[in-house]
């Protein structure tokens, strides 16, 4: 009964059965009062030397938060080798953000209630942007009369078993309770099929905010909490804290020295390449000195494109750095334009860009827009498909001319189509992103599919729009920084790379300083509230639809 109150139901089925059919992730908790039984179920498997195959989770309950009862704070348990990873459960995005601001060992998961009635998209996407994955409890609802009996679920399930797959398809792990051997086998079969986009949309439309797990002592809101220092668990079962504020403050201070003020400045792409989150955009760049200043200030990500018509100039600005044998420090992006989509034109464009930049290879090549034009025109070329263009770029990767591929100005639907057949998957989508246009569905959807977002026009287009907005100016004053730094930090803090164009040496240096501070949750929320859908980049030949 207690397990139902706090959000998880203990698995009653013998663990030997789960092991035999292929399960390797076991979710347990001290409050379930059955871990000795679980241990007996796992004993034979472990005694055969197969412990390394298992992923075992346990949790501490609300009255076990003091360091003494957690054997001296959970980070120390990791240091001692008794625990591999730490995480939380039933935490809001604000609580996660607060924890990440000071924790020495970062949480890797948040276990929460998730199903089509309660998709919690902002929480899932926001957590993933911060490097925290989500595990879904109660993914099937609580009885055969709610989710499992919903007409839409039954309709879609005529062809497939859907509720678990719906979560897995959006990058969420699931820990369903199974009461029979048949259910165990059925649940494991969720990897033998996929939901179609139409089926996903039908399930997405069921959202109604309904929770099956509620308590009288916890409100599901999004605000930071006071912590019991570092005594968070393998999973902290709830953010309910029974320790004193003085201990929390002391522990907070103790980790501040080891935490970088502004957080990470790079991300590792799926193929292993390290991409700096801050880059210098070279659109309309007309000065070699600007690149010298950028390199001196620490920039290593340089964003170029064939259509900018200035790659030879950029190459001159990079030449001395590259000639010193420091090419490997740089992350250089170039793009093919719309009239370069034909395979032979795409190949020629990329090789010419590499030659103009003098960079030996391109770290990332993007398709600038999802439009194929006839060479030298703005006329659509129906004879050239995306598969044709992508195939030519994949060959450049195979030959070693290019390290990674990506796209720009693609919708989520276009990315999904590309992912369905590409041999080499895109790692990046470069789109317009700023507080007026956060495009959360796009950014979160891409993260779940393994793509990073890079923001162009992250500062708007003039000093009178975003940079001059009263909220941005107010926050800049609070933080003792300039408005541009506030706007860049907003994107970087959600895991989005930024490539601002800088028109002066002073701006280049200011932009480089965005990793020396962080926005608080409240400050970021003020910027989030600026969303109004305003775009600064539009064209007569492109419509923004999915």
C-alpha positions in Angstrom: 0.0 0.0 0.0 2.8 2.4 0.9 4.4 1.8 -2.5 1.3 3.0 -4.3 1.3 6.2 -2.3 4.8 7.2 -3.2 4.6 6.4 -6.8 6.0 3.0 -7.5 4.5 -0.5 -7.2 6.8 -3.3 -6.1 7.2 -6.1 -8.7 5.7 -9.3 -7.2 6.7 -11.6 -10.1 9.7 -13.8 -9.3 12.9 -12.2 -10.6 14.2 -15.5 -12.0 11.3 -15.3 -14.6 12.3 -11.8 -15.6 15.9 -12.8 -16.0 15.0 -15.8 -18.2 13.0 -13.7 -20.7 15.7 -11.0 -21.0 15.1 -8.2 -18.4 18.3 -6.7 -17.0 17.0 -3.4 -15.4 15.7 -4.0 -11.9 14.0 -1.1 -10.1 13.8 -1.4 -6.3 13.5 0.8 -3.2 13.9 0.6 0.5 10.3 1.6 1.1 9.1 -1.4 -0.9 10.2 -3.7 2.0 10.9 -6.5 -0.3 14.6 -6.1 -1.3 15.6 -9.3 0.4 13.1 -11.1 -1.7 14.4 -9.4 -4.8 17.9 -10.3 -3.8 17.0 -14.0 -3.5 15.5 -13.7 -7.0 18.7 -12.3 -8.4 21.1 -14.6 -6.4 21.4 -17.4 -8.9 22.0 -15.1 -11.8 24.7 -13.1 -9.9 26.4 -16.2 -8.5 27.1 -17.3 -12.1 29.3 -14.3 -12.5 26.7 -12.3 -14.5 26.4 -9.2 -12.2 27.8 -6.9 -14.9 24.8 -7.6 -17.1 22.4 -6.1 -14.5 21.4 -2.5 -14.0 20.0 -2.3 -10.4 18.3 0.8 -9.0 17.4 1.4 -5.4 16.1 4.5 -3.6 16.1 6.1 -0.2 12.8 7.2 1.4 12.0 10.6 2.8 13.0 9.8 6.3 16.4 8.5 5.2 17.8 11.8 3.9 20.3 12.5 6.8 23.9 11.7 5.9 24.3 9.3 8.8 21.5 7.1 7.5 22.9 7.3 3.9 26.3 6.2 5.3 27.8 9.7 4.9 26.3 11.3 1.8 25.8 9.5 -1.4 28.5 11.1 -3.4 31.0 9.5 -1.0 29.3 6.1 -1.8 30.2 6.7 -5.4 33.8 7.6 -4.4 33.9 4.3 -2.5 32.7 2.2 -5.4 29.5 1.1 -3.8 27.3 3.1 -6.2 27.8 3.7 -9.9 25.3 6.5 -10.6 23.1 8.9 -8.7 19.7 10.3 -9.6 16.4 11.6 -8.3 12.7 10.7 -8.5 9.6 13.0 -8.5 11.8 16.1 -9.0 10.6 19.1 -10.9 12.8 20.9 -13.6 13.5 23.7 -11.2 14.6 21.3 -8.5 16.9 19.5 -11.0 18.4 22.9 -12.1 19.1 23.8 -8.5 20.8 20.4 -7.9 22.9 20.7 -11.0 24.1 24.1 -9.9 26.1 22.7 -7.0 26.4 18.9 -7.2 29.8 17.5 -7.6 28.4 14.2 -9.1 25.5 15.1 -11.4 22.3 13.2 -11.4 21.8 11.0 -14.5 18.1 10.2 -14.2 14.8 11.5 -12.9 12.1 8.9 -12.3 8.6 10.3 -12.7 5.1 9.4 -13.7 4.8 9.5 -17.5 2.1 8.2 -19.9 0.0 9.7 -22.7 -2.4 11.4 -20.2 0.7 13.0 -18.5 3.5 13.3 -21.0 5.3 16.1 -19.1 7.0 17.2 -22.2 8.7 20.3 -20.7 10.1 18.2 -17.9 11.4 15.4 -20.2 12.9 17.8 -22.8 14.3 20.2 -20.2 15.9 17.3 -18.3 17.5 15.8 -21.4 18.9 19.2 -22.4 20.6 19.2 -19.0 22.0 15.7 -19.5 19.4 14.0 -17.2 17.5 11.1 -18.7 13.9 10.3 -17.6 12.5 6.9 -16.4 8.8 6.5 -16.5 6.9 4.9 -13.6 3.2 4.0 -14.0 3.6 4.0 -17.8 0.5 1.9 -18.1 -1.7 3.8 -15.7 -3.1 2.1 -12.7 -5.9 -0.2 -13.9 -7.5 -1.8 -16.9 -10.2 0.8 -16.7 -8.1 4.0 -17.4 -5.3 4.1 -20.0 -5.4 0.5 -21.0 -9.1 0.8 -21.7 -8.9 4.1 -23.6 -10.6 3.7 -27.0 -7.6 5.4 -28.8 -5.1 3.0 -27.1 -7.3 0.0 -28.0 -7.5 1.2 -31.6 -3.8 1.7 -32.0 -3.1 -1.6 -30.1 -5.0 -3.6 -32.8 -1.7 -3.6 -34.6 0.9 -3.1 -31.7 1.3 -2.9 -28.0 1.6 0.8 -27.6 1.9 2.5 -24.2 5.4 1.4 -23.4 6.6 2.0 -27.0 5.2 5.5 -26.9 7.5 6.4 -24.0 10.5 4.5 -25.4 10.2 6.3 -28.8 10.7 9.6 -27.0 13.8 8.5 -25.2 12.2 7.6 -21.9 13.0 4.3 -20.1 10.0 2.4 -18.6 9.7 0.2 -15.5 6.2 -1.3 -15.7 4.9 -3.7 -13.1 4.0 -7.1 -14.5 1.7 -9.5 -12.6 2.1 -12.5 -14.9 4.6 -14.3 -17.1 2.6 -13.4 -20.2 2.7 -9.7 -19.2 6.5 -9.9 -18.7 6.9 -11.4 -22.2 4.5 -8.9 -23.8 6.3 -5.9 -22.3 9.7 -7.1 -23.5 8.3 -7.4 -27.0 8.1 -3.6 -27.3 11.3 -3.4 -29.3 9.9 -5.5 -32.1 7.9 -2.7 -33.6 7.6 1.1 -33.9 4.7 3.5 -33.8 3.9 5.4 -37.0 3.8 9.2 -36.8 0.0 9.0 -37.1 -0.2 6.6 -34.2 2.1 8.8 -32.1 -0.1 11.8 -32.8 -3.2 9.9 -31.7 -1.6 9.0 -28.3 -0.1 12.5 -27.9 -3.6 13.9 -28.2 -4.7 12.1 -25.1 -2.9 14.5 -22.8 -5.2 15.7 -20.0 -2.8 16.2 -17.1 -4.3 13.2 -15.2 -2.0 11.8 -12.5 -2.4 8.3 -11.0 0.1 9.0 -8.3 -0.6 11.8 -5.8 0.1 12.4 -2.1 -1.2 14.7 0.6 2.4 15.9 1.4 3.8 16.7 -2.1 2.7 19.2 -4.6 3.8 18.7 -8.2 5.0 22.2 -8.9 8.2 23.5 -10.4 10.3 25.2 -7.8 13.7 24.6 -6.1 13.9 23.0 -2.7 16.3 23.2 0.2 18.6 20.2 0.1 20.0 17.9 2.8 23.5 18.7 1.5 24.8 15.9 -0.7 22.7 13.2 0.8 20.7 12.5 -2.3 20.3 8.9 -3.1 21.0 6.4 -5.8 17.6 7.8 -6.4 16.2 10.4 -4.0 12.7 9.0 -3.9 11.1 12.4 -3.2 12.5 15.9 -2.8 10.9 16.0 0.6 13.7 17.0 2.9 13.8 16.3 6.7 17.2 17.9 7.3 17.9 21.4 8.6 18.5 24.4 6.3 21.9 25.0 8.1 23.2 21.6 7.0 22.0 22.3 3.4 23.7 25.6 3.3 27.0 24.1 4.6 26.9 21.3 2.1 26.1 23.7 -0.7 29.1 25.8 0.1 31.3 22.7 0.3 30.7 21.8 -3.4 30.7 25.3 -4.9 34.5 25.3 -5.0 34.6 22.2 -7.3 31.8 23.3 -9.6 32.5 25.4 -12.6 30.5 28.6 -12.4 29.1 28.5 -15.9 28.9 24.7 -16.5 30.2 22.8 -19.5 31.3 24.7 -22.6 31.4 21.7 -25.0 29.3 18.7 -26.0 30.4 15.4 -27.4 28.5 14.5 -30.6 27.4 10.9 -31.2 30.5 10.1 -33.3 32.9 11.3 -30.6 33.7 14.8 -32.0 33.8 17.6 -29.3 31.8 20.6 -30.3 32.2 23.9 -28.4 28.8 25.4 -27.5 30.0 28.9 -28.3 31.1 29.6 -31.9 31.7 32.6 -34.0 29.3 33.2 -36.9 31.1 34.4 -40.1 28.1 35.7 -42.0 29.1 39.2 -43.3 32.5 38.8 -41.6 34.9 41.1 -43.5 37.9 41.3 -41.1 40.8 38.9 -40.6 41.4 40.7 -37.3 38.0 39.6 -36.0 39.0 36.0 -36.3 42.4 36.6 -34.6 40.6 38.3 -31.7 38.2 35.3 -31.5 41.0 32.8 -31.4 42.8 34.8 -28.8 39.6 35.0 -26.7 39.3 31.2 -26.8 36.8 30.6 -29.6 37.4 27.2 -31.4 34.1 26.8 -33.2 33.9 28.6 -36.5 30.7 28.6 -38.5 30.9 29.2 -42.3 28.9 28.6 -45.5 29.6 28.6 -49.2 26.8 31.3 -49.7 28.6 33.7 -47.4 31.3 34.2 -50.1 34.0 35.0 -47.6 35.5 31.6 -46.8 38.9 32.6 -48.3 39.0 35.5 -45.9 38.1 33.2 -43.0 40.8 30.8 -44.1 43.4 33.7 -43.9 42.2 34.4 -40.4 42.7 30.8 -39.4 45.9 30.2 -41.3 48.5 31.0 -38.6 46.6 29.0 -36.0 46.4 25.9 -38.3 50.0 26.3 -39.4 51.1 26.1 -35.8 49.8 22.5 -35.8 46.6 23.4 -33.9 44.0 22.3 -36.4 42.7 19.6 -34.1 41.6 22.3 -31.6 39.2 23.8 -34.1 35.6 22.8 -34.9 34.9 24.1 -38.4 31.4 24.0 -40.0 30.5 24.8 -43.6 27.2 24.5 -45.5 26.1 23.7 -49.0 23.6 26.2 -50.5 20.2 25.3 -52.2 21.6 25.3 -55.7 24.4 22.9 -54.7 22.1 19.9 -53.8 22.9 17.8 -56.9 25.4 15.2 -55.8 28.2 16.5 -58.0 27.6 20.1 -56.9 27.4 19.1 -53.2 30.8 17.3 -53.5 32.4 20.2 -55.4 31.0 22.8 -52.9 32.4 21.0 -49.8 35.8 20.3 -51.3 36.0 23.9 -52.5 35.0 25.2 -49.0 37.7 23.0 -47.4 40.3 24.4 -49.8 39.2 28.0 -49.3 39.3 27.6 -45.5 42.6 25.8 -45.7 41.3 23.5 -42.9 42.3 20.0 -44.4 38.8 18.6 -43.5 35.5 19.9 -42.3 34.3 19.0 -38.8 30.7 19.5 -39.8 28.9 20.0 -43.1 25.3 21.1 -43.1 22.6 21.2 -45.8 21.7 24.9 -45.4 18.0 24.6 -46.3 15.7 21.7 -47.2 15.3 23.1 -50.8 17.0 21.8 -53.9 17.3 24.4 -56.6 18.6 24.1 -60.1 22.2 25.3 -60.3 22.6 29.1 -60.4 18.8 29.7 -59.9 16.1 29.9 -57.2 14.0 27.4 -59.2 13.1 24.1 -57.4 14.7 21.1 -58.9 12.4 18.1 -58.5 15.0 15.8 -60.0 17.2 16.1 -57.0 16.1 14.3 -53.8 17.4 14.7 -50.3 18.6 11.1 -50.5 20.8 12.1 -53.5 22.4 15.0 -51.7 22.9 13.1 -48.4 24.4 10.2 -50.2 27.1 12.5 -51.8 27.8 13.9 -48.3 28.1 10.5 -46.8 30.7 9.6 -49.4 32.7 12.6 -48.3 32.6 11.3 -44.7 33.7 7.8 -45.9 36.7 9.5 -47.7 37.8 11.4 -44.7 37.0 14.9 -46.0 34.2 15.4 -43.5 33.8 14.3 -39.9 30.1 14.9 -39.2 26.9 15.7 -41.1 23.9 17.9 -40.2 21.2 20.1 -41.4 19.9 23.7 -41.0 16.4 25.0 -41.0 14.9 21.5 -41.0 11.6 20.8 -39.2 11.2 17.8 -36.8 9.2 15.9 -39.5 12.0 16.4 -42.1 14.6 15.2 -39.5 12.5 12.1 -38.8 12.3 11.3 -42.5 16.0 11.8 -42.9 16.7 9.6 -39.9 14.5 6.8 -41.3 16.9 6.1 -44.1 20.3 7.8 -43.7 23.3 5.6 -43.2 25.2 8.4 -41.4 22.8 10.2 -39.1 22.7 14.0 -38.8 24.2 15.3 -35.5 23.0 18.9 -35.6 20.2 21.1 -36.8 21.0 24.8 -37.0 17.9 27.0 -36.6 16.8 30.4 -35.3 16.6 30.2 -31.5 16.2 32.9 -28.8 13.7 33.8 -26.0 11.2 35.1 -28.5 11.4 31.9 -30.5 12.6 29.0 -28.2 11.1 26.3 -30.4 11.0 23.9 -27.4 9.2 21.1 -29.3 11.9 21.1 -32.0 14.8 21.3 -29.6 13.5 18.6 -27.3 12.4 16.4 -30.1 15.9 16.6 -31.7 17.6 15.8 -28.4 15.6 12.7 -28.0 16.7 11.7 -31.5 20.4 12.3 -30.8 20.7 15.8 -32.5 22.0 18.9 -31.0 20.5 22.3 -31.8 22.7 25.2 -32.8 21.2 28.7 -32.6 21.7 31.3 -35.3 20.5 34.8 -34.7 20.6 34.2 -30.9 20.7 37.9 -30.2 18.0 39.0 -32.6 18.8 41.4 -35.4 19.2 44.8 -33.7 19.7 46.6 -30.4 16.0 47.6 -30.4 14.4 44.1 -30.2 15.9 41.4 -28.0 19.0 43.2 -26.9 17.0 46.2 -25.8 14.1 44.4 -24.2 13.5 45.6 -20.6 13.6 42.1 -19.1 17.0 41.3 -20.8 18.4 44.7 -19.7 17.1 44.1 -16.1 18.8 40.7 -15.9 22.0 42.0 -17.3 22.1 44.6 -14.6 21.4 42.0 -11.9 24.2 39.7 -13.2 26.6 42.6 -13.9 27.0 41.4 -17.6 25.8 42.8 -20.9 22.5 41.9 -22.6 24.2 39.8 -25.3 25.7 37.6 -22.6 22.3 37.0 -21.0 20.8 35.9 -24.3 23.7 33.6 -25.2 23.7 32.1 -21.7 20.0 31.4 -21.9 20.5 29.1 -24.9 23.7 27.5 -23.7 22.2 26.7 -20.4 19.6 24.6 -22.2 22.2 22.7 -24.1 22.0 24.7 -27.3 25.1 25.9 -29.1 25.2 29.5 -30.2 27.0 31.1 -33.2 26.6 34.9 -32.7 27.9 37.3 -35.3 30.3 39.7 -33.7 31.0 43.1 -35.3 33.7 44.3 -33.0 36.6 43.0 -30.9 34.8 44.1 -27.7 31.7 42.1 -28.6 33.8 39.0 -29.5 35.4 39.1 -26.0 32.2 39.7 -24.2 30.5 36.8 -25.9 33.4 34.5 -24.9 32.7 35.3 -21.2 29.3 33.5 -21.0 30.7 30.5 -19.0 31.7 32.6 -16.0 28.1 32.9 -14.7 24.8 31.1 -14.7 21.2 32.2 -14.9 19.2 31.2 -11.8 16.0 29.3 -12.4 13.9 32.4 -11.7 16.0 34.4 -14.1 15.7 31.8 -16.9 11.9 31.7 -16.2 11.7 35.4 -16.9 13.4 34.9 -20.3 11.2 31.9 -21.0 8.1 34.1 -20.6 9.2 36.3 -23.5 8.2 33.7 -26.0 6.0 35.3 -28.8 6.9 33.3 -31.9 8.7 36.3 -33.5 11.2 35.3 -36.3 14.0 37.5 -37.5 14.8 35.2 -40.4 12.2 34.7 -43.1 12.3 34.0 -46.9 9.8 34.1 -49.7 10.6 30.6 -50.7 10.4 28.8 -47.4 7.4 28.2 -45.1 7.9 27.3 -41.5 5.8 24.1 -41.1 6.5 20.6 -40.1 
